[in-house]
Amino acid sequence: MSTPVPAIVLAAGASQRLGQPKQLLVYHGEFLIERAIRLANEAGASPVIAVLGAHYEIICASIAMNDAILAINDKWVEGIASSIHAGLRTLDAVAGGASGVLILSCDQPRLTAGHLRGLIETFTAQAEPAIVASAYAGVHGVPAIFPRSMFADLLALRGDKGARSVLVHPPCPLIALPFIGGEVDIDQPGDLAQLE
């Protein structure tokens, strides 16, 4: 029996282009942040860590964080790398022996628990450390699972360089699973309306 794969949900951004907290947009009856946490839990990830930064007081007042461990990134303004660092620090404190970590964002409305489950099952089936990433629109991206051997690479990221930059020249084998609609995210006010 393999140990569970923990998840880090990145949700610390200010959503400046959107003009309101992206995390609290409602899609199919639930906030985007709640949806990402639910999908990670349904896929079997454990524990699930949610990294908040901008607007965290409003977000925490709006949702119950019963299904996730909260990590506050007070350096969110420095970019997405700081949120990955905050998530990994929290992971080290609560599940230090994890063999890898699933990193996902909260703004991919086409994401399903089934896709996350496929990533986790593929990762745990590998005999040697490997990255298992999502493939969409000609790129490898998140959601993706990184083995423990790559935590140092993730901690070396700076500024707005996210996990995708590590996937361009991976230091270990990379297995890609197709994610139809993975390129669809929410950045502009009209993006969510187009999905309905």
Stockholm file with secondary structure:
# STOCKHOLM 1.0

chainA/1-196         MSTPVPAIVLAAGASQRLGQPKQLLVYHGEFLIERAIRLANEAGASPVIAVLGAHYEIICASIAMNDAILAINDKWVEGIASSIHAGLRTLDAVAGGASGVLILSCDQPRLTAGHLRGLIETFTAQAEPAIVASAYAGVHGVPAIFPRSMFADLLALRGDKGARSVLVHPPCPLIALPFIGGEVDIDQPGDLAQLE
#=GR chainA/1-196 SS CCCCCCEEEEECCCCTTTTSCGGGCEETTEEHHHHHHHHHHHTTCSSEEEEECTTHHHHHHHSCCTTSEEEECTTGGGCHHHHHHHHHHHHHHHCTTCSEEEEEESCCTTCCHHHHHHHHHHHHTCSSCCEEEEEETTEEEEEEEEEGGGHHHHHTCCTTCCTHHHHHSCSSCEEEEECTTTTCCCCSHHHHHHHC
#=GC SS_cons         CCCCCCEEEEECCCCTTTTSCGGGCEETTEEHHHHHHHHHHHTTCSSEEEEECTTHHHHHHHSCCTTSEEEECTTGGGCHHHHHHHHHHHHHHHCTTCSEEEEEESCCTTCCHHHHHHHHHHHHTCSSCCEEEEEETTEEEEEEEEEGGGHHHHHTCCTTCCTHHHHHSCSSCEEEEECTTTTCCCCSHHHHHHHC
//
